[in-house]
């Protein structure tokens, strides 16, 4: 079979067949009387073998070894091909992501394209300073997806703060993307997601923060509760009390409770919840305050913390301190009773707080 017919049947051009021959990959079995190359059935099978191996990404040199070296083993080469393919896919995926983000920015001209590319490259820089400058200078040209991805991966606190600020001021809706970050298997990513949601205004971020109050990650629950407390969402009360008991950002949690205690029913609910967690085995009387707490359902979050009678001494002091900025008669009566508590630290704290209340 002459080279033209082989090219037609195999789909490999005559030029490429000659190139294979020049590299020693393919040697026609014979020549016609006129000196034309003549390919046998075995030659054609080798051509198909070459093309098959090329489809796997092997170089022509590697194909030659694979076909001619009896001691050649494919396992190591296949493993290397897998690695190279994964790297190529990752690079192509990254390129596709960048192109989509540039398209989302709707550039009017090449200057706009170059500006978006510059900011995206800066956000991915190894220099924290460069990333921070990019975040602070980011404008409408930066797609929200890029900002969300950057804030979820950022490890430097100052840069992360700048990125959250840029995301909040962008006006674009990255809420759904941040909410997905709450389901990340990486705890640090979950924390970055909830902290970013906490800085976004509006009903949708608040709704996701409400859902996060039941999140299995105690850090996520805490940040959500603090944010909701400042927004006046009373659903955060149980988690905020849990934080005081556990000593996790307890000062911030107490401040959030004081913000929530803006009306009498909510203030009484908070006071009863705090006293309920203080415990009743303290040697106090059976009047209002702690006694009132016994008539209410126990207030606790999804972590299943201990309730009255089992709260440890340091936590009881923190709970007592948290009554300081809770207005109303319920909190006052609780402090009066706690001033007689068997735990001296609790009693002293309650007495001091009562004096402060009397002076206001």
MIGU-286569 format. One record per residue (C-alpha): residue in three letters; residue number from 1; x, y, z. Coordinates in steps of 0.02 Angstrom, whole numbers, plus 32768, in hexadecimal, padded with zeros to 4 digits. Example, Ala and Ser with C-alpha at 12.3 -4.5 7.8 and 13.67 -1.06 7.14 Angstrom:
BEGIN
<pt type="ALA" seq="1" px="8267" py="7F1F" pz="8186"/>
<pt type="SER" seq="2" px="82AC" py="7FCB" pz="8165"/>
This chain:
BEGIN
<pt type="UNK" seq="1" px="8000" py="8000" pz="8000"/>
<pt type="UNK" seq="2" px="804A" py="80A6" pz="7FCB"/>
<pt type="UNK" seq="3" px="8059" py="813E" pz="803D"/>
<pt type="UNK" seq="4" px="7FC5" py="819C" pz="7FF1"/>
<pt type="UNK" seq="5" px="7F4D" py="810D" pz="800D"/>
<pt type="UNK" seq="6" px="7F91" py="80EF" pz="80BD"/>
<pt type="UNK" seq="7" px="7F74" py="81A7" pz="80E4"/>
<pt type="UNK" seq="8" px="7EC0" py="819D" pz="80A7"/>
<pt type="UNK" seq="9" px="7E99" py="80FF" pz="8109"/>
<pt type="UNK" seq="10" px="7EF2" py="812D" pz="81AA"/>
<pt type="UNK" seq="11" px="7EC8" py="81E6" pz="81B1"/>
<pt type="UNK" seq="12" px="7F81" py="820C" pz="81CB"/>
<pt type="UNK" seq="13" px="7FC7" py="8284" pz="814B"/>
<pt type="UNK" seq="14" px="8052" py="824F" pz="80D6"/>
<pt type="UNK" seq="15" px="80BC" py="82DB" pz="8120"/>
<pt type="UNK" seq="16" px="80A6" py="8294" pz="81CF"/>
<pt type="UNK" seq="17" px="80CD" py="81E4" pz="8192"/>
<pt type="UNK" seq="18" px="8171" py="8224" pz="8149"/>
<pt type="UNK" seq="19" px="8193" py="827C" pz="81F0"/>
<pt type="UNK" seq="20" px="8179" py="81D9" pz="824E"/>
<pt type="UNK" seq="21" px="81F1" py="8186" pz="81D6"/>
<pt type="UNK" seq="22" px="8275" py="820E" pz="81F1"/>
<pt type="UNK" seq="23" px="826C" py="81EF" pz="82AD"/>
<pt type="UNK" seq="24" px="827B" py="8133" pz="8298"/>
<pt type="UNK" seq="25" px="81CB" py="8113" pz="82D9"/>
<pt type="UNK" seq="26" px="818E" py="80C8" pz="8237"/>
<pt type="UNK" seq="27" px="81EC" py="806B" pz="81AE"/>
<pt type="UNK" seq="28" px="818E" py="8036" pz="8112"/>
<pt type="UNK" seq="29" px="81AB" py="7F7F" pz="80F3"/>
<pt type="UNK" seq="30" px="81D5" py="7F93" pz="803C"/>
<pt type="UNK" seq="31" px="81E8" py="7FFD" pz="7FA1"/>
<pt type="UNK" seq="32" px="8198" py="7FEF" pz="7EF8"/>
<pt type="UNK" seq="33" px="8200" py="7FDE" pz="7E5B"/>
<pt type="UNK" seq="34" px="81EF" py="8098" pz="7E46"/>
<pt type="UNK" seq="35" px="8233" py="80B7" pz="7EF5"/>
<pt type="UNK" seq="36" px="818D" py="80E5" pz="7F48"/>
<pt type="UNK" seq="37" px="816F" py="80B5" pz="7FFD"/>
<pt type="UNK" seq="38" px="8105" py="801B" pz="8011"/>
<pt type="UNK" seq="39" px="80AE" py="7FF6" pz="80B8"/>
<pt type="UNK" seq="40" px="807E" py="7F49" pz="80F3"/>
<pt type="UNK" seq="41" px="7FED" py="7F1B" pz="8163"/>
<pt type="UNK" seq="42" px="8067" py="7F16" pz="81F7"/>
<pt type="UNK" seq="43" px="80A2" py="7FC6" pz="81CC"/>
<pt type="UNK" seq="44" px="7FEE" py="8005" pz="81CE"/>
<pt type="UNK" seq="45" px="7FCF" py="7FB3" pz="8277"/>
<pt type="UNK" seq="46" px="8068" py="800E" pz="82BA"/>
<pt type="UNK" seq="47" px="8022" py="80B3" pz="8279"/>
<pt type="UNK" seq="48" px="7F82" py="8096" pz="82DB"/>
<pt type="UNK" seq="49" px="7FE8" py="8068" pz="8375"/>
<pt type="UNK" seq="50" px="8048" py="810B" pz="8365"/>
<pt type="UNK" seq="51" px="7FA9" py="8170" pz="8355"/>
<pt type="UNK" seq="52" px="7F58" py="8116" pz="83E8"/>
<pt type="UNK" seq="53" px="7FEC" py="813F" pz="8459"/>
<pt type="UNK" seq="54" px="7FEE" py="81F3" pz="841B"/>
<pt type="UNK" seq="55" px="7F37" py="8201" pz="8451"/>
<pt type="UNK" seq="56" px="7F70" py="81DB" pz="8503"/>
<pt type="UNK" seq="57" px="7FE7" py="826E" pz="8501"/>
<pt type="UNK" seq="58" px="808A" py="820F" pz="84E7"/>
<pt type="UNK" seq="59" px="8115" py="8268" pz="848C"/>
<pt type="UNK" seq="60" px="8159" py="821A" pz="83ED"/>
<pt type="UNK" seq="61" px="81F8" py="81EB" pz="844A"/>
<pt type="UNK" seq="62" px="8193" py="8192" pz="84D1"/>
<pt type="UNK" seq="63" px="812E" py="813A" pz="844A"/>
<pt type="UNK" seq="64" px="81CD" py="80F9" pz="83FC"/>
<pt type="UNK" seq="65" px="8206" py="80B1" pz="84A3"/>
<pt type="UNK" seq="66" px="815B" py="8065" pz="84C4"/>
<pt type="UNK" seq="67" px="8158" py="800D" pz="841B"/>
<pt type="UNK" seq="68" px="820E" py="7FD7" pz="840A"/>
<pt type="UNK" seq="69" px="8253" py="7FBC" pz="84BB"/>
<pt type="UNK" seq="70" px="8224" py="7F0C" pz="84F8"/>
<pt type="UNK" seq="71" px="824D" py="7F3F" pz="85AB"/>
<pt type="UNK" seq="72" px="81E0" py="7FD9" pz="85A9"/>
<pt type="UNK" seq="73" px="8159" py="7FDA" pz="8630"/>
<pt type="UNK" seq="74" px="80C7" py="8050" pz="861C"/>
<pt type="UNK" seq="75" px="8094" py="8067" pz="86D3"/>
<pt type="UNK" seq="76" px="810E" py="80F2" pz="8700"/>
<pt type="UNK" seq="77" px="80EC" py="814D" pz="865D"/>
<pt type="UNK" seq="78" px="802F" py="8140" pz="8672"/>
<pt type="UNK" seq="79" px="803E" py="8185" pz="8723"/>
<pt type="UNK" seq="80" px="80A2" py="8217" pz="86E0"/>
<pt type="UNK" seq="81" px="8021" py="8235" pz="8658"/>
<pt type="UNK" seq="82" px="7F97" py="8238" pz="86DB"/>
<pt type="UNK" seq="83" px="7FF7" py="82BB" pz="873F"/>
<pt type="UNK" seq="84" px="8018" py="8326" pz="86A5"/>
<pt type="UNK" seq="85" px="7F63" py="8319" pz="866F"/>
<pt type="UNK" seq="86" px="7F25" py="8350" pz="871A"/>
<pt type="UNK" seq="87" px="7F9B" py="83E5" pz="8717"/>
<pt type="UNK" seq="88" px="7F60" py="8412" pz="8669"/>
<pt type="UNK" seq="89" px="7EA9" py="8405" pz="869B"/>
<pt type="UNK" seq="90" px="7EC9" py="8471" pz="8735"/>
<pt type="UNK" seq="91" px="7F1F" py="84F4" pz="86CA"/>
<pt type="UNK" seq="92" px="7E95" py="84F2" pz="8649"/>
<pt type="UNK" seq="93" px="7E10" py="84FD" pz="86D1"/>
<pt type="UNK" seq="94" px="7E69" py="8592" pz="871D"/>
<pt type="UNK" seq="95" px="7E70" py="85E4" pz="8672"/>
<pt type="UNK" seq="96" px="7DB7" py="85C3" pz="8655"/>
<pt type="UNK" seq="97" px="7D8D" py="860E" pz="86FF"/>
<pt type="UNK" seq="98" px="7DF0" py="86AB" pz="86D8"/>
<pt type="UNK" seq="99" px="7D9E" py="86BD" pz="862E"/>
<pt type="UNK" seq="100" px="7CF1" py="86AA" pz="867A"/>
<pt type="UNK" seq="101" px="7D19" py="872F" pz="86FB"/>
<pt type="UNK" seq="102" px="7D58" py="87A6" pz="8676"/>
<pt type="UNK" seq="103" px="7CB9" py="8786" pz="8614"/>
<pt type="UNK" seq="104" px="7C4F" py="87A4" pz="86AF"/>
<pt type="UNK" seq="105" px="7CA1" py="884F" pz="86C3"/>
<pt type="UNK" seq="106" px="7C5D" py="887D" pz="8616"/>
<pt type="UNK" seq="107" px="7CF9" py="88DB" pz="85DE"/>
<pt type="UNK" seq="108" px="7CD9" py="8964" pz="855F"/>
<pt type="UNK" seq="109" px="7D87" py="8959" pz="8515"/>
<pt type="UNK" seq="110" px="7E32" py="890C" pz="8527"/>
<pt type="UNK" seq="111" px="7E63" py="898B" pz="85AB"/>
<pt type="UNK" seq="112" px="7DD6" py="8948" pz="8617"/>
<pt type="UNK" seq="113" px="7E0E" py="8896" pz="85F7"/>
<pt type="UNK" seq="114" px="7EBF" py="88BE" pz="8629"/>
<pt type="UNK" seq="115" px="7E83" py="8915" pz="86C8"/>
<pt type="UNK" seq="116" px="7E1C" py="887E" pz="86FD"/>
<pt type="UNK" seq="117" px="7EAD" py="8809" pz="86D8"/>
<pt type="UNK" seq="118" px="7F23" py="8877" pz="873F"/>
<pt type="UNK" seq="119" px="7EAE" py="8874" pz="87D6"/>
<pt type="UNK" seq="120" px="7E90" py="87B9" pz="87C9"/>
<pt type="UNK" seq="121" px="7F4B" py="8799" pz="87C1"/>
<pt type="UNK" seq="122" px="7F67" py="880B" pz="8857"/>
<pt type="UNK" seq="123" px="7EE1" py="87AF" pz="88BC"/>
<pt type="UNK" seq="124" px="7F41" py="870E" pz="8899"/>
<pt type="UNK" seq="125" px="7FEB" py="8758" pz="88C1"/>
<pt type="UNK" seq="126" px="805E" py="8705" pz="8940"/>
<pt type="UNK" seq="127" px="8079" py="87AF" pz="8990"/>
<pt type="UNK" seq="128" px="7FF9" py="87D9" pz="8A19"/>
<pt type="UNK" seq="129" px="8019" py="8892" pz="89FA"/>
<pt type="UNK" seq="130" px="7FF0" py="8880" pz="8942"/>
<pt type="UNK" seq="131" px="7F51" py="8820" pz="896A"/>
<pt type="UNK" seq="132" px="7F1C" py="88A4" pz="89E8"/>
<pt type="UNK" seq="133" px="7F3A" py="8932" pz="896D"/>
<pt type="UNK" seq="134" px="7ED3" py="88D4" pz="88EB"/>
<pt type="UNK" seq="135" px="7E45" py="88BD" pz="8967"/>
<pt type="UNK" seq="136" px="7E45" py="8973" pz="899B"/>
<pt type="UNK" seq="137" px="7E49" py="89B0" pz="88E7"/>
<pt type="UNK" seq="138" px="7DCC" py="8932" pz="88A3"/>
<pt type="UNK" seq="139" px="7D3A" py="8984" pz="884B"/>
<pt type="UNK" seq="140" px="7CA5" py="894D" pz="87E7"/>
<pt type="UNK" seq="141" px="7D17" py="88FD" pz="8767"/>
<pt type="UNK" seq="142" px="7D41" py="886D" pz="87DE"/>
<pt type="UNK" seq="143" px="7CC1" py="87DF" pz="87D3"/>
<pt type="UNK" seq="144" px="7C74" py="87AE" pz="8878"/>
<pt type="UNK" seq="145" px="7CAA" py="86F9" pz="885C"/>
<pt type="UNK" seq="146" px="7D60" py="8730" pz="885F"/>
<pt type="UNK" seq="147" px="7D49" py="8790" pz="8902"/>
<pt type="UNK" seq="148" px="7CEF" py="86FE" pz="8955"/>
<pt type="UNK" seq="149" px="7D74" py="8682" pz="891F"/>
<pt type="UNK" seq="150" px="7DFC" py="86F7" pz="895D"/>
<pt type="UNK" seq="151" px="7DAC" py="8715" pz="8A07"/>
<pt type="UNK" seq="152" px="7D8C" py="865B" pz="8A24"/>
<pt type="UNK" seq="153" px="7E42" py="862D" pz="8A05"/>
<pt type="UNK" seq="154" px="7E94" py="86C4" pz="8A5A"/>
<pt type="UNK" seq="155" px="7EFC" py="8699" pz="8AF4"/>
<pt type="UNK" seq="156" px="7F41" py="8746" pz="8B1F"/>
<pt type="UNK" seq="157" px="7EC8" py="879F" pz="8B97"/>
<pt type="UNK" seq="158" px="7EE6" py="884E" pz="8B52"/>
<pt type="UNK" seq="159" px="7ED0" py="8816" pz="8A9E"/>
<pt type="UNK" seq="160" px="7E35" py="87B3" pz="8ACD"/>
<pt type="UNK" seq="161" px="7DEB" py="884E" pz="8B1E"/>
<pt type="UNK" seq="162" px="7E0D" py="88B5" pz="8A82"/>
<pt type="UNK" seq="163" px="7DBD" py="8830" pz="8A15"/>
<pt type="UNK" seq="164" px="7D21" py="8828" pz="8A83"/>
<pt type="UNK" seq="165" px="7D16" py="88E6" pz="8A77"/>
<pt type="UNK" seq="166" px="7D29" py="88DF" pz="89BA"/>
<pt type="UNK" seq="167" px="7CA3" py="8859" pz="89AE"/>
<pt type="UNK" seq="168" px="7C2A" py="88BB" pz="8A1B"/>
<pt type="UNK" seq="169" px="7C42" py="895D" pz="89BA"/>
<pt type="UNK" seq="170" px="7C3B" py="890B" pz="890F"/>
<pt type="UNK" seq="171" px="7B7E" py="8905" pz="8915"/>
<pt type="UNK" seq="172" px="7B83" py="885F" pz="88B8"/>
<pt type="UNK" seq="173" px="7B29" py="87CB" pz="8902"/>
<pt type="UNK" seq="174" px="7BA9" py="874B" pz="893A"/>
<pt type="UNK" seq="175" px="7B38" py="8709" pz="89C4"/>
<pt type="UNK" seq="176" px="7B13" py="8661" pz="8973"/>
<pt type="UNK" seq="177" px="7BCB" py="8641" pz="894F"/>
<pt type="UNK" seq="178" px="7BFC" py="866B" pz="8A01"/>
<pt type="UNK" seq="179" px="7B72" py="85FB" pz="8A44"/>
<pt type="UNK" seq="180" px="7BBE" py="856A" pz="89E4"/>
<pt type="UNK" seq="181" px="7C5F" py="858D" pz="8A42"/>
<pt type="UNK" seq="182" px="7C04" py="8560" pz="8AE5"/>
<pt type="UNK" seq="183" px="7C01" py="84AB" pz="8AA7"/>
<pt type="UNK" seq="184" px="7CBB" py="84A4" pz="8A84"/>
<pt type="UNK" seq="185" px="7D19" py="8412" pz="8AD5"/>
<pt type="UNK" seq="186" px="7D9F" py="848F" pz="8B0B"/>
<pt type="UNK" seq="187" px="7D76" py="84E6" pz="8BB1"/>
<pt type="UNK" seq="188" px="7DD7" py="8583" pz="8B83"/>
<pt type="UNK" seq="189" px="7D74" py="8598" pz="8AE2"/>
<pt type="UNK" seq="190" px="7CD0" py="8585" pz="8B42"/>
<pt type="UNK" seq="191" px="7D06" py="860D" pz="8BBB"/>
<pt type="UNK" seq="192" px="7D37" py="8683" pz="8B2D"/>
<pt type="UNK" seq="193" px="7C8F" py="8664" pz="8ADA"/>
<pt type="UNK" seq="194" px="7C27" py="868D" pz="8B74"/>
<pt type="UNK" seq="195" px="7C8F" py="8725" pz="8B9E"/>
<pt type="UNK" seq="196" px="7C77" py="8766" pz="8AEE"/>
<pt type="UNK" seq="197" px="7BBB" py="8746" pz="8AF6"/>
<pt type="UNK" seq="198" px="7BB7" py="87A7" pz="8B9A"/>
<pt type="UNK" seq="199" px="7BF4" py="8843" pz="8B3F"/>
<pt type="UNK" seq="200" px="7B71" py="883C" pz="8AB7"/>
<pt type="UNK" seq="201" px="7ACF" py="889A" pz="8AD2"/>
<pt type="UNK" seq="202" px="7A25" py="8860" pz="8A9A"/>
<pt type="UNK" seq="203" px="79A5" py="87D8" pz="8AB3"/>
<pt type="UNK" seq="204" px="79FE" py="874B" pz="8A58"/>
<pt type="UNK" seq="205" px="7AA0" py="8754" pz="8ABD"/>
<pt type="UNK" seq="206" px="7A39" py="875E" pz="8B5D"/>
<pt type="UNK" seq="207" px="79D7" py="86C4" pz="8B28"/>
<pt type="UNK" seq="208" px="7A78" py="8661" pz="8B0D"/>
<pt type="UNK" seq="209" px="7AB9" py="869C" pz="8BB5"/>
<pt type="UNK" seq="210" px="7A18" py="865F" pz="8C08"/>
<pt type="UNK" seq="211" px="7A33" py="85B5" pz="8BB8"/>
<pt type="UNK" seq="212" px="7AE7" py="85B7" pz="8BF7"/>
<pt type="UNK" seq="213" px="7AA9" py="85BE" pz="8CAB"/>
<pt type="UNK" seq="214" px="7A8C" py="8502" pz="8C9B"/>
<pt type="UNK" seq="215" px="7B32" py="84E0" pz="8C43"/>
<pt type="UNK" seq="216" px="7B97" py="844F" pz="8C8C"/>
<pt type="UNK" seq="217" px="7C32" py="84BF" pz="8C91"/>
<pt type="UNK" seq="218" px="7C33" py="851F" pz="8D36"/>
<pt type="UNK" seq="219" px="7C9D" py="85AA" pz="8CE9"/>
<pt type="UNK" seq="220" px="7C20" py="85C4" pz="8C5D"/>
<pt type="UNK" seq="221" px="7B91" py="85C8" pz="8CDB"/>
<pt type="UNK" seq="222" px="7BEC" py="8648" pz="8D44"/>
<pt type="UNK" seq="223" px="7C12" py="86C3" pz="8CB7"/>
<pt type="UNK" seq="224" px="7B60" py="86B2" pz="8C77"/>
<pt type="UNK" seq="225" px="7B18" py="86D4" pz="8D24"/>
<pt type="UNK" seq="226" px="7B84" py="876E" pz="8D3F"/>
<pt type="UNK" seq="227" px="7B52" py="87B6" pz="8C97"/>
<pt type="UNK" seq="228" px="7A9A" py="8792" pz="8CB2"/>
<pt type="UNK" seq="229" px="7AA1" py="87DD" pz="8D61"/>
<pt type="UNK" seq="230" px="7AD8" py="8883" pz="8D1B"/>
<pt type="UNK" seq="231" px="7A48" py="8878" pz="8C9D"/>
<pt type="UNK" seq="232" px="79C9" py="885F" pz="8D27"/>
<pt type="UNK" seq="233" px="79A0" py="87AA" pz="8CFC"/>
<pt type="UNK" seq="234" px="7969" py="8756" pz="8D9E"/>
<pt type="UNK" seq="235" px="7982" py="86A7" pz="8D55"/>
<pt type="UNK" seq="236" px="7A3B" py="86BF" pz="8D7F"/>
<pt type="UNK" seq="237" px="7A1C" py="86C4" pz="8E3C"/>
<pt type="UNK" seq="238" px="7A37" py="860A" pz="8E62"/>
<pt type="UNK" seq="239" px="7ADB" py="8603" pz="8E03"/>
<pt type="UNK" seq="240" px="7B19" py="86A4" pz="8E53"/>
<pt type="UNK" seq="241" px="7AF6" py="865B" pz="8EFF"/>
<pt type="UNK" seq="242" px="7B53" py="85BC" pz="8ECC"/>
<pt type="UNK" seq="243" px="7BE9" py="8629" pz="8E9F"/>
<pt type="UNK" seq="244" px="7BE8" py="8679" pz="8F4B"/>
<pt type="UNK" seq="245" px="7BE1" py="85CF" pz="8F9F"/>
<pt type="UNK" seq="246" px="7C6F" py="858D" pz="8F33"/>
<pt type="UNK" seq="247" px="7CD8" py="862A" pz="8F43"/>
<pt type="UNK" seq="248" px="7CE0" py="8642" pz="8E85"/>
<pt type="UNK" seq="249" px="7CDC" py="86FB" pz="8E5B"/>
<pt type="UNK" seq="250" px="7C72" py="870A" pz="8EF7"/>
<pt type="UNK" seq="251" px="7C8A" py="87C7" pz="8F06"/>
<pt type="UNK" seq="252" px="7C4D" py="87E1" pz="8E54"/>
<pt type="UNK" seq="253" px="7BBD" py="876A" pz="8E74"/>
<pt type="UNK" seq="254" px="7B8A" py="87CB" pz="8F10"/>
<pt type="UNK" seq="255" px="7B91" py="886D" pz="8EAE"/>
<pt type="UNK" seq="256" px="7B21" py="8821" pz="8E28"/>
<pt type="UNK" seq="257" px="7AA4" py="87EB" pz="8EAC"/>
<pt type="UNK" seq="258" px="7A9F" py="889B" pz="8EF2"/>
<pt type="UNK" seq="259" px="7A77" py="88DC" pz="8E44"/>
<pt type="UNK" seq="260" px="79EB" py="885D" pz="8E33"/>
<pt type="UNK" seq="261" px="79A2" py="888D" pz="8EDD"/>
<pt type="UNK" seq="262" px="7951" py="8928" pz="8E95"/>
<pt type="UNK" seq="263" px="78A0" py="88FC" pz="8ECA"/>
<pt type="UNK" seq="264" px="785C" py="88B3" pz="8F6C"/>
<pt type="UNK" seq="265" px="7824" py="8808" pz="8F2B"/>
<pt type="UNK" seq="266" px="78CB" py="87E7" pz="8ED6"/>
<pt type="UNK" seq="267" px="792E" py="8829" pz="8F6C"/>
<pt type="UNK" seq="268" px="78CB" py="87B4" pz="8FDF"/>
<pt type="UNK" seq="269" px="78E7" py="8722" pz="8F6A"/>
<pt type="UNK" seq="270" px="79A3" py="8742" pz="8F6A"/>
<pt type="UNK" seq="271" px="79AA" py="8756" pz="9027"/>
<pt type="UNK" seq="272" px="7949" py="86B5" pz="9041"/>
<pt type="UNK" seq="273" px="79BA" py="865B" pz="8FC5"/>
<pt type="UNK" seq="274" px="7A58" py="8694" pz="901D"/>
<pt type="UNK" seq="275" px="7A17" py="8663" pz="90C9"/>
<pt type="UNK" seq="276" px="79DA" py="85BD" pz="9087"/>
<pt type="UNK" seq="277" px="7A8C" py="8593" pz="9055"/>
<pt type="UNK" seq="278" px="7AD1" py="85CE" pz="90FC"/>
<pt type="UNK" seq="279" px="7A88" py="8537" pz="9154"/>
<pt type="UNK" seq="280" px="7A17" py="8523" pz="91E8"/>
<pt type="UNK" seq="281" px="7A86" py="84BF" pz="925C"/>
<pt type="UNK" seq="282" px="7ADA" py="855D" pz="929B"/>
<pt type="UNK" seq="283" px="7A8B" py="8574" pz="9344"/>
<pt type="UNK" seq="284" px="7A1E" py="8604" pz="930B"/>
<pt type="UNK" seq="285" px="796B" py="861C" pz="9341"/>
<pt type="UNK" seq="286" px="78CF" py="85F1" pz="92E0"/>
<pt type="UNK" seq="287" px="7896" py="869F" pz="92B1"/>
<pt type="UNK" seq="288" px="789A" py="86EF" pz="9206"/>
<pt type="UNK" seq="289" px="7931" py="86EC" pz="9194"/>
<pt type="UNK" seq="290" px="7979" py="863C" pz="919E"/>
<pt type="UNK" seq="291" px="78D1" py="85FB" pz="91D7"/>
<pt type="UNK" seq="292" px="787F" py="864D" pz="9142"/>
<pt type="UNK" seq="293" px="78FA" py="85F9" pz="90CF"/>
<pt type="UNK" seq="294" px="78C0" py="854F" pz="910B"/>
<pt type="UNK" seq="295" px="7813" py="8571" pz="90C5"/>
<pt type="UNK" seq="296" px="7857" py="8590" pz="9016"/>
<pt type="UNK" seq="297" px="7895" py="8516" pz="8F93"/>
<pt type="UNK" seq="298" px="7950" py="8507" pz="8FA0"/>
<pt type="UNK" seq="299" px="79AD" py="8579" pz="8F2B"/>
<pt type="UNK" seq="300" px="7A3B" py="8527" pz="8ECE"/>
<pt type="UNK" seq="301" px="7A82" py="8519" pz="8E20"/>
<pt type="UNK" seq="302" px="7AA2" py="8487" pz="8DAE"/>
<pt type="UNK" seq="303" px="7B41" py="8458" pz="8E07"/>
<pt type="UNK" seq="304" px="7ADD" py="840B" pz="8E96"/>
<pt type="UNK" seq="305" px="7B38" py="8462" pz="8F23"/>
<pt type="UNK" seq="306" px="7B16" py="8440" pz="8FDA"/>
<pt type="UNK" seq="307" px="7A7F" py="8494" pz="9028"/>
<pt type="UNK" seq="308" px="7A55" py="84CB" pz="90D9"/>
<pt type="UNK" seq="309" px="7AA8" py="846B" pz="9164"/>
<pt type="UNK" seq="310" px="7B41" py="843B" pz="90FF"/>
<pt type="UNK" seq="311" px="7B8D" py="84E0" pz="90C2"/>
<pt type="UNK" seq="312" px="7C42" py="84F4" pz="90FC"/>
<pt type="UNK" seq="313" px="7C78" py="8580" pz="9170"/>
<pt type="UNK" seq="314" px="7CD4" py="85F0" pz="90F2"/>
<pt type="UNK" seq="315" px="7C40" py="85E8" pz="907C"/>
<pt type="UNK" seq="316" px="7BC9" py="8617" pz="910A"/>
<pt type="UNK" seq="317" px="7C2F" py="86B5" pz="9129"/>
<pt type="UNK" seq="318" px="7C2B" py="86E2" pz="9070"/>
<pt type="UNK" seq="319" px="7B6E" py="86C7" pz="906C"/>
<pt type="UNK" seq="320" px="7B59" py="8736" pz="9104"/>
<pt type="UNK" seq="321" px="7BC4" py="87BE" pz="90B4"/>
<pt type="UNK" seq="322" px="7B58" py="87B4" pz="9018"/>
<pt type="UNK" seq="323" px="7AC1" py="87EA" pz="907C"/>
<pt type="UNK" seq="324" px="7B13" py="8894" pz="9096"/>
<pt type="UNK" seq="325" px="7AD0" py="88E5" pz="8FF8"/>
<pt type="UNK" seq="326" px="7A29" py="888C" pz="8FF1"/>
<pt type="UNK" seq="327" px="79A4" py="8908" pz="9028"/>
<pt type="UNK" seq="328" px="7903" py="88E0" pz="9082"/>
<pt type="UNK" seq="329" px="78C2" py="8898" pz="9124"/>
<pt type="UNK" seq="330" px="78E6" py="87E3" pz="90F5"/>
<pt type="UNK" seq="331" px="79A1" py="8803" pz="90EA"/>
<pt type="UNK" seq="332" px="799E" py="886C" pz="918A"/>
<pt type="UNK" seq="333" px="7943" py="87E6" pz="91ED"/>
<pt type="UNK" seq="334" px="79BC" py="8763" pz="91AB"/>
<pt type="UNK" seq="335" px="7A51" py="87CB" pz="91E6"/>
<pt type="UNK" seq="336" px="7A03" py="87E3" pz="9291"/>
<pt type="UNK" seq="337" px="79F1" py="8728" pz="92A5"/>
<pt type="UNK" seq="338" px="7A9E" py="8706" pz="925E"/>
<pt type="UNK" seq="339" px="7AEA" py="877F" pz="92DC"/>
<pt type="UNK" seq="340" px="7AC3" py="86F6" pz="935C"/>
<pt type="UNK" seq="341" px="7B0C" py="866B" pz="92F1"/>
<pt type="UNK" seq="342" px="7B76" py="85E5" pz="9345"/>
<pt type="UNK" seq="343" px="7BFD" py="8606" pz="92C5"/>
<pt type="UNK" seq="344" px="7C57" py="869E" pz="930C"/>
<pt type="UNK" seq="345" px="7C95" py="86D9" pz="9261"/>
<pt type="UNK" seq="346" px="7BE3" py="86D9" pz="921F"/>
<pt type="UNK" seq="347" px="7BA1" py="8730" pz="92BC"/>
<pt type="UNK" seq="348" px="7C27" py="87B8" pz="92B8"/>
<pt type="UNK" seq="349" px="7C0B" py="87D6" pz="91FF"/>
<pt type="UNK" seq="350" px="7B4F" py="87E3" pz="9214"/>
<pt type="UNK" seq="351" px="7B61" py="8859" pz="92A8"/>
<pt type="UNK" seq="352" px="7BD5" py="88CB" pz="9246"/>
<pt type="UNK" seq="353" px="7B5F" py="88CD" pz="91B1"/>
<pt type="UNK" seq="354" px="7ACB" py="88F7" pz="9221"/>
<pt type="UNK" seq="355" px="7B29" py="898E" pz="9263"/>
<pt type="UNK" seq="356" px="7B4B" py="89C7" pz="91B1"/>
<pt type="UNK" seq="357" px="7A93" py="89B5" pz="9186"/>
<pt type="UNK" seq="358" px="7A62" py="8A1A" pz="921F"/>
<pt type="UNK" seq="359" px="7AD1" py="8AAA" pz="91E7"/>
<pt type="UNK" seq="360" px="7A80" py="8AB5" pz="913B"/>
